[in-house]
Amino acid sequence: MKSIVLLVFVTASLFLAACSQNPFYHEHFMRGHVVNVSDDQVRVCIGKKDGAEVSDELNVYRVVVSGQDASGTDIYDRETVGKVKITRITGEHFAVANVTEGSVKKHDIVEFSP
């Protein structure tokens, strides 16, 4: 039984690694965050290595506490707070983007728009 579970895990890992360079991966899995905000421009940690290109649009989310469970532990959720559009790729892992919608703050989550 353990060998079957290990085989499934290894197969799934290889599949996801192979998919990491295709649009499906970026559309459904690629996420980064806002590392700096200056006026209507932000620097995000998504760059060349992640497949980002100038004019890509990213959705922006913020982690919020949405309540507490029965034991008093906070329950977290994410809410959509805006959109940004990449204007310049600045390296393997970073890009500059303009805020096109909403209010974006440092540490917000960004991900490729579907």
Order of alpha helices (4+ residues) and beta strands (2+ residues): alpha-alpha-beta-beta-beta-beta-beta-beta
